[in-house]
Amino acid sequence: MAAPPLGVFLVLRRMSLTADVLAHGILPGVALAFLIAGLSVPALAAGGLVAGLVVAVGAGALSRATGGREDASFAALYLVALALGVALVSWGGGAVELNRILFGSALGVDDAALLLMAGTATLTLAVLAFAWRPLVLECFDPGYGRSVGAHGALWHLGFMALLVLNLLAAFQALGTLMAVGLMMLPAIAARHWARQVGGMVYAAVAIAATASVAGLLLSYHADMPTGPAVVLSAGLAWAGSVLAGPVDGLLPRLLRRRHLTG
C-alpha cells in the first residue's frame, strides 16, 4: 500500500536507482544491531533507520561539500555499505542469519514486524496525503516551486526519510536485497497504465498487491523462497505492462502504427 506510491515519485524524479542504494545502505545498521541484540525487531529497525538516514543525508552532504555528483556519492556509499553489512553478518552469524537478512522470510514475520509494517504504511499514506501537491510540483517544475517558496529541499529530505522507513519495514519480509523490488517494479509498470500521477499510484498499488498474492502462491506450489517469488511476480507484471500496457506498450504502439500506415 505504501511503498509503490513512493516508487512512482522516484520514477517521476528519475531517481529509480536511489531506492536500491538506500536498501543496501540500511544493511550495516541492521547487521550491527543483529550483532548486539540478535533478531530483535526494534533493534534491527533502529539500526537500519540510522544507517539509512546516514546514507541518504551523507550522499547529498558529500556532493555539496566536494562539488561532485550526488549519484557518484550514492554509488560509493552503496558499495561500502553493502560490503560492510555482509562482512558484519558473516562475522557474527552464520549462513542462515545472512540469508534471512539479505532475502527475508515472508512466512516467518512475527507480530512486531507486522506492527512495524502497518505503522509505516499508515504514517506514509498520511504524509503523502499532506505532501501530495509539493511532491508533484517538485517532480515536474522544481524551479517554479523554488520561486514560490515551496521549500523543496525540506520535502525532499522528508521523502527520503519515508523511503528509508519503508525499506526498513519491508526487509523483515523480503530482505534488504528484495525489498526494493516491490517498491520499484510496480511503479515502473504503472506508467504503462496511466498518464496522471494519481492513476499511476492506483495502478502501482494494484500491481503490488497482485504480485504479493501471486508470489505467495508461486512460493508454495513451486517450493521457492517467498521474497524472490514475489519480486519475480512483480517482474512478470512489469513485462506484461511493457508488452500490452495502453500507455506506450509495445503491442498498442505497433497496432497504432499499422493503423496509420494501412
LOMARPA-60942 format. One record per residue: x, y negated, z negated of N, C-alpha, C in turn. Coordinates in steps of 0.001 Angstrom, whole numbers, padded with zeros to 6 digits, always signed. Atoms other than C-alpha are relative to their C-alpha. Last residue first. Example, Ala and Ser with C-alpha at 12.3 -4.5 7.8 and 13.67 -1.06 7.14 Angstrom:
// residues 2
-000820+001190+000060+013670+001060-007140-000770-001090-000730 +000890+001190+000000+012300+004500-007800+000900-001200+000000 
//
This chain:
// residues 262
+000865-000875-000783-002790-000831+043545-000898-000766+000973 -000617-000290-001295+000115-003057+042446-000909+000841+000882 -000347+001236-000701-001761-004756+039613+000572+000272+001386 +001237+000696-000354-003478-001550+038485+000312-001257+000823 +000610-000701-001132-000211+000380+038631-001278-000695+000458 -000841+000249-001166+001466-002244+036439-000573+000678+001245 +000265+001359-000467-001443-002165+033984+000826-000312+001253 +001322+000033-000627-001220+001630+033744-000331-001399+000528 -000081-000698-001275+002532+001499+033120-001336-000040+000737 -000733+000878-000919+002111-001149+030440+000115+000640+001384 +000836+001136-000423-000612+000905+028756+000707-000941+000966 +001080-000448-000895+001642+004008+028877-000936-001137+000397 -000520-000375-001309+004755+002322+027476-001117+000400+000967 -000289-001425-000078+003049+000503+024611+000409+000383+001414 -001326-000304-000543+003361-003287+024700+000375+001478-000092 -000835+001198-000112+000295-003827+022495+001415+000416+000418 +000588+000954-000954-002231-001016+023152+000821-001277+000184 +000568+001169+000666+000004+001595+021493-000510-001022+000999 +001407+000232-000349+000440+004760+023596-000612-001220-000655 +000479-000620-001232+004166+005541+023823-001395-000495+000404 -000802+000496-001123+005644+003148+021281-000546+000531+001321 +000362+001406-000191+002790+003950+018906+000768-000604+001165 +001306+000053-000651+003270+007699+019349-000443-001425+000273 -000192-000447-001378+006989+007333+018570-001328-000025+000772 -000685+001068-000748+006188+005252+015481+000177+000390+001466 +000992+001061-000206+003649+007805+014263+000610-001162+000772 +000887-000462-001066+006227+010547+014809-001078-001040+000297 -000728+000115-001260+008706+008554+012740-000819+000469+001183 +000044+001417-000373+006148+008174+009955+000736-000240+001312 +001377+000271-000416+005741+011951+009943-000165-001459+000400 +000153-000554-001345+009528+012327+009854-001407-000233+000534 -000648+000945-000907+009616+009954+006873-000072+000503+001439 +000813+001222-000078+007043+012058+005004+000601-000982+001003 +001217-000335-000740+008873+015309+005815-000894-001222+000158 -000255-000013-001449+012214+013784+004771-001233+000329+000824 -000402+001325-000465+010755+012955+001348+000300-000039+001488 +001152+000873-000204+008916+016262+000867+000384-001371+000551 -000018+001027+001050+011802+018660+001408-001047-001067+000293 -000995+001050-000194+010629+021281+003922+000040-000906-001226 -001018-000192+001041+008786+024591+003400+001178-000957+000207 -001270-000291-000670+006936+024260+006730+001135+000216-000982 +000153-001089-000967+003429+024528+005230+001321+000397+000661 +000553-001226+000581+004029+022536+002061+000027+001162+000997 -000937-000521+000995+006356+019872+003467-000476+001333-000571 -001132-000582-000720+004165+019425+006526+001011+000616-000959 +000477-001237-000625+001104+018919+004326+001126+000701+000752 +000239-000966+001074+002952+016382+002163-000472+001336+000566 -001291-000477+000484+004272+014633+005257-000135+001013-001122 -000522-000954-000976+000803+014419+006822+001341+000575-000458 +000809-001222+000080-000570+012813+003662+000540+001063+000950 -000208-000601+001320+002274+010296+003482-000767+001306-000139 -001286-000693-000001+002220+009645+007235+000276+000675-001350 +000143-001213-000813-001495+008824+007108+001287+000814+000001 +000852-000926+000739-000982+006380+004231-000154+001319+000755 -000750-000503+001147+001972+004740+005976-000816+001013-000797 -000996-000956-000494+000077+004441+009273+000781+000606-001160 +000709-001198-000454-002910+002838+007544+000973+001062+000493 +000474-000716+001186-000662+000411+005643-000713+001291+000401 -001156-000583+000678+001162-000569+008840-000422+000799-001228 -000462-001168-000752-002093-001063+010777+001165+000685-000708 +001003-001062+000124-003533-003350+008104+000456+001270+000708 -000065-000498+001377-000291-005344+007971-001011+001125-000210 -001201-000825+000115-000143-005658+011756+000118+000599-001398 +000258-001277-000649-003735-006888+011842+001183+000941-000083 +000943-000757+000814-002948-009580+009296-000305+001370+000585 -000699-000533+001165+000151-010692+011204-000934+000843-000864 -000003+000922+001133-001696-011071+014488+000613+000662-001223 -000805+001174-000350-000794-009152+017643+000073-001007-001136 +000622+001293+000289-001997-005690+016645+000953-001119+000376 +001439-000147+000214-001408-002017+017440-000698-001317-000277 +000610-000513-001221+002116-001928+018938-001517+000137-000122 -000030+001068-001014+003469-004211+016211-000601+000451+001331 +001212+000822+000042+002282-001611+013691-000012-001093+001057 +001060-000566-000845+004964+000922+014684-001201-000942+000102 -000473+000088-001383+007756-001260+013294-001061+000538+000955 -000001+001415-000385+005825-001746+010043+000443-000181+001446 +001368+000463-000274+005013+001956+009781-000057-001457+000442 +000554-000683-001173+008733+002800+010256-001461-000377+000263 -000319+000575-001289+010009+000097+007888-000665+000690+001191 +000182+001440-000079+008585+000662+004409+000114-000490+001439 +001430+000257+000115+008051+004424+004518-000308-001491-000018 +000734-000517-001159+011571+004882+005848-001474-000319-000033 +000182+001060-000986+013190+002585+003266-000830+000472+001187 +001015+000967+000431+012617+005113+000512-000281-001051+001053 +001250-000164-000724+014467+007918+002349-001019-001102-000304 -000226-000092-001439+018100+007240+001421-001298+000019+000797 -000522+001259-000519+017455+005921-002098+000220+000041+001504 -001451+000137+000066+015216+008851-002964+000474-001293+000639 -000634-000214-001297+011668+009545-001749+001517-000098-000034 +000650-001033-000807+009621+009984-004922+000788+000345+001255 +000356-001119+000865+011627+008139-007567-000588+001158+000807 -001084-000980+000004+013168+006016-004799-000299+001179-000918 +000161-001088-000969+009848+004319-004135+001069+001073-000141 +001142-000839+000362+009801+002214-007301-000112+001205+000918 -000297-000649+001272+013314+000905-006672-001133+000918-000427 -000939-001076-000301+012578+000196-003035+000348+000776-001262 +000726-001062-000700+009518-001762-004123+000911+001165+000356 +000922-000648+000927+011417-003799-006735-000738+001159+000671 -000775-000828+000927+014294-004581-004366-000925+000788-000917 -000594-001097-000756+011914-005799-001675+000744+000956-000921 +001064-000974-000233+009927-007864-004173+000522+001207+000772 +000223-000676+001281+013167-009564-005267-001108+001045+000123 -001082-000984+000171+013980-010299-001624-000152+000750-001315 +000260-001103-000921+010582-011984-001209+001059+001087-000141 +001093-000780+000563+011147-014096-004296-000334+001209+000858 -000534-000720+001160+014530-015189-002946-001082+000856-000661 -000879-001062-000498+012999-016059+000425+000566+000818-001156 +000861-001089-000465+010144-017981-001205+000836+001168+000495 +000592-000632+001180+012716-020021-003131-000912+001159+000397 -001042-000774+000683+014751-020702+000021-000567+000716-001224 -000206-001301-000620+011641-021712+001974+001032+000852-000717 -000925-000730+000884+010772-024524-000420+000242+001428+000511 +000602-001293+000351+007723-025664+001651+000893+000863-000881 -000349-000349+001372+008859-029298+001630-000582+001313-000476 +001145+000300+000867+007000-030439+004756+000258+000427-001446 +000390+001406-000162+010145-030727+006891-001165-000390-000904 -000943+000872+000703+011546-027479+005523-000443-001461+000074 +000152-000223+001437+008435-025588+006578+000930-000888-000807 +001165+000772+000434+008569-027209+010014-000221+000165-001505 -000353+001422-000084+012091-025862+010455-001132-000881-000445 -000654+000433+001248+011058-022434+009139+000403-001472+000025 -000463+001380-000179+008564-022048+012023+000655-000493-001291 +000217+000542-001342+007523-018449+012700+000547-001419+000196 -000293-000916-001111+008714-016301+009794+000003-000713+001341 -001438-000250-000007+008929-019034+007130+000395+000923+001151 -000641+001212-000513+005396-020131+008018+001503+000190+000100 +000282+000034-001437+004169-016554+007546+000660-001219+000636 -000811-001037-000631+005929-016411+004175-000226+000037+001510 -001418+000386-000089+004522-019775+003070+000877+001047+000690 -000218+001108-000937+000974-018734+004078+001466-000446+000052 +000201-000384-001393+000995-015315+002383+000340-001137+000970 -001104+000533-000808+002555-016381-000927-000180+000237+001489 -000305+001381+000362-000491-016013-003213+000989-000637+000976 +001232+000764-000169-001891-012860-001606+000232-001483-000282 +000196+000220-001432+001659-011573-001264-001285-000791+000272 -000933+001051-000444+002247-012091-004999-000190-000295+001479 +000435+001262+000586-000891-010123-005914+000899-001156+000459 +001191+000446-000727-000036-007337-003459-000513-001330-000549 -000363+000393-001361+003478-007048-004877-001200-000533+000765 -000714+001277+000033+002368-007050-008516+000300-000498+001408 +000937+001032+000453-000213-004312-007945+000653-001378+000010 +000945+000256-001081+002198-002195-005886-000971-001114-000373 -000712+000703-001076+004944-002544-008496-000938-000347+001139 -000255+001367+000439+002568-001635-011335+000699-000818+001070 +001270+000708+000031+001288+001419-009478+000187-001454-000418 +000482+000209-001369+004792+002580-008587-001287-000816+000016 -000898+000974-000637+006111+002053-012130-000461-000297+001424 +000358+001316+000528+003050+003804-013565+000880-001089+000598 +001272+000383-000608+003680+006753-011256-000450-001378-000487 -000284+000427-001372+007335+006868-012325-001276-000429+000709 -000708+001280+000059+006347+006944-015998+000296-000531+001396 +000942+001097+000278+003735+009634-015386+000687-001359-000009 +000686-000062+001284+006199+012024-013724-000875-001233-000211 +000140+001336+000585+007169+012462-010072-000805+000093-001292 -000445-000035+001388+008204+016058-009339-000087-001347-000689 +000888-000876+000757+006266+016603-006119+000401+000096-001467 +001361+000527-000021+007852+013573-004453-000955+000850-000833 +000770-001210+000264+011369+014584-005479-001469-000405-000130 +001222+000053+000780+013903+012046-004292-000641+001354-000209 +001145-000405-000815+016417+012234-001430-001316+000055-000765 -000107+000402-001397+019522+010433-002730-001284+000267+000785 -000121+001452-000077+018719+010553-006452+000030-000467+001450 +001252+000625+000456+017389+014104-006339+000071-001507+000127 +001050-000223-000996+020258+015402-004189-001296-000696-000398 -000314+000830-001156+022858+013839-006480-001088+000127+001060 +000273+001391+000361+021179+015352-009558+000260-000932+001185 +001450+000145+000178+021071+018809-007972-000359-001446-000299 +000649+000090-001298+024639+018608-006615-001503-000220-000137 -000280-001082-000928+026044+017866-010037-000741-000207+001292 +001054-000998-000133+026318+015036-012493+000414+001105+000935 +000705-000247+001260+028794+012513-013875-001078+001053+000067 -000911-000126+001131+031409+012432-011134-000737+000406-001275 -000775-001231-000146+029088+013177-008239+000912+000229-001196 +000900-001126+000230+026659+010509-009445+000756+001317+000092 +000416-000035+001402+029424+007937-009805-000898+001189-000293 -001121-000414+000834+031028+008744-006437-000402+000117-001469 -000207-001440-000200+027696+008613-004612+001139+000504-000877 +001114-000742+000574+026944+005202-006133+000167+001499+000129 -000113+000030+001452+030396+003786-005398-001108+000808-000657 -001127-000834+000408+030316+004884-001756+000122+000067-001519 +000301-001397-000311+026827+003490-001178+001115+000921-000476 +001020-000482+000930+027573+000223-002984-000314+001472+000238 -000620-000169+001317+030823-000359-001072-000996+000585-000995 -000938-001120-000061+029162+000284+002269+000649+000262-001353 +000728-001252-000217+026144-001921+001516+000949+001198-000023 +000554-000410+001289+028280-004732+000081-000734+001331+000103 -001097-000334+000903+030316-004900+003285-000521+000482-001350 -000618-001251-000443+027277-004712+005568+001112+000426-000949 +000901-001108+000298+025379-007355+003594+000646+001340+000359 -000083-000199+001445+028373-009693+003750-000901+001149-000443 -001293-000630+000265+028532-009183+007523+000183+000250-001495 +000117-001411-000337+024784-009868+007816+001312+000743-000225 +000640-000732+001083+025221-013115+005882-000112+001486+000316 +001373-000372-000305+027739-014480+008383-000579+000841-001133 +000205-001161-000850+030849-016162+007047-001465+000277+000237 +000323+000422-001353+031324-019692+005730-000222+001136+000966 -001120-000253-000909+033134-018402+002663-000255-000485+001422 -001272+000407+000591+030910-019778-000112+001168+000133+000983 -000048+001456+000141+027666-019688+001901+001361-000469-000524 +000006+000615-001334+028236-016132+003137+000071-001521-000099 -001294-000183-000659+029285-014953-000315+000043-000686+001354 -000992+000855+000663+026226-016473-002012+001365+000112+000674 +000229+001395-000364+023848-014933+000510+001027-000933-000606 -000278+000135-001428+025363-011476+000133-000194-001442+000447 -001434+000094-000255+025509-011810-003653+000332-000186+001464 -000447+001373+000252+021800-012584-004030+001464-000170+000374 +000843+000933-000741+020565-009381-002389+000485-001442-000152 -000279-000107-001436+023492-007225-003587-000777-001057+000773 -001386+000437-000216+023258-008448-007187+000345+000035+001484 -000001+001462+000009+019462-008152-007071+001405-000554+000202 +000628+000499-001215+019755-004529-006002-000013-001515+000072 -000897-000204-001134+022256-003695-008723-000589-000559+001287 -001157+000896+000140+020138-005277-011471+000919+000128+001205 +000461+001366-000206+016961-003565-010269+001167-000985-000069 +000197+000252-001424+018682-000199-009896-000421-001421+000293 -001286-000015-000687+019990-000264-013450-000133-000300+001477 -000751+001188+000402+016652-001332-014928+001341-000070+000732 +000636+001184-000582+014681+001244-012943+000794-001258-000336 -000289+000006-001429+017099+004062-013797-000576-001240+000679 -001417+000299-000180+016919+003167-017484+000373-000058+001476 -000292+001409+000329+013116+002919-017495+001463-000368+000209 +000554+000942-000972+012804+006221-015531+000259-001455-000384 +000998+000816+000681+015159+008251-017730-000501-001075+000961 +001105+000284-000918+016974+010844-015620-001150-000712-000699 +000598-001140-000687+020141+010696-017732-001122-000450+000922 +001271-000428+000605+020721+007756-020077-000639+001197+000682 +000210+000445+001377+024314+006587-019571-001211+000661-000642 -001126-000438+000831+025437+008488-016469-000233-000332-001472 +000078-001452+000141+021994+008067-014902+001120+000527-000889 +001049-000266+000988+022070+004319-015583-000158+001500-000236 -000553+000363+001303+025396+004149-013752-001019+000241-001111 -001002-000993+000390+023975+006085-010804+000578-000303-001378 +000700-001237+000355+020844+003922-010602+000992+001041-000504 +000700+000253+001256+022956+000762-010704-000753+001221-000482 -000947+000038+001125+025328+002132-008071-000674-000244-001345 -000561-001297+000393+022393+003206-005832+001027-000083-001130 +000441-000351+001350+020461-000084-005799+000690+001252-000528 -000576+000884+001006+022521-001383-002860-000426+000337-001417 -001285-000555+000424+021654+001639-000741+000646-000856-001093 +000271-001344+000506+018010+000633-000597+001281+000680-000456 +000418+000113+001392+019108-003009-000304-000291+001368-000604 -001135+000465+000807+021078-002299+002885-000374-000047-001479 -000920-001130+000113+018235-000253+004362+001202-000372-000866 +000580-000950+000945+015766-003035+003609+000913+001195-000203 -000226+000483+001369+018046-005564+005300-000546+000975-001025 -001039-000802+000642+018106-003507+008517+000270-000440-001436 +000431-001381+000203+014751-004893+009669+001031+000838-000738 -000837-000463+001116+015732-008519+009127-000281+001474-000300 -001166-000652-000600+014393-009945+012381+001017+000400-001061 -001146+000871+000268+012031-012252+010457+001301+000557+000564 +000257+001325-000566+008945-010653+011987+001188-000938-000193 -000029-000115-001457+010332-007176+011285-000178-001374+000637 -001393-000212-000391+011104-008083+007669+000132+000090+001515 -000679+001293+000081+007604-009546+007277+001481+000133+000362 +000491+000839-001098+006095-006293+008542+000705-001351-000011 -000691-000387-001221+008304-004282+006177-000432-000822+001195 -001337+000597+000086+006953-006241+003231+000810+000337+001240 +000101+001437-000282+003445-005326+004374+001348-000720-000097 +000141+000329-001423+004579-001651+004586-000221-001487+000296 -001253+000064-000754+005898-001555+000971-000188-000345+001475 -000761+001232+000189+002726-002499-000902+001233-000102+000889 +000818+001216+000000+000000+000000+000000+000854-001270+000000 
//
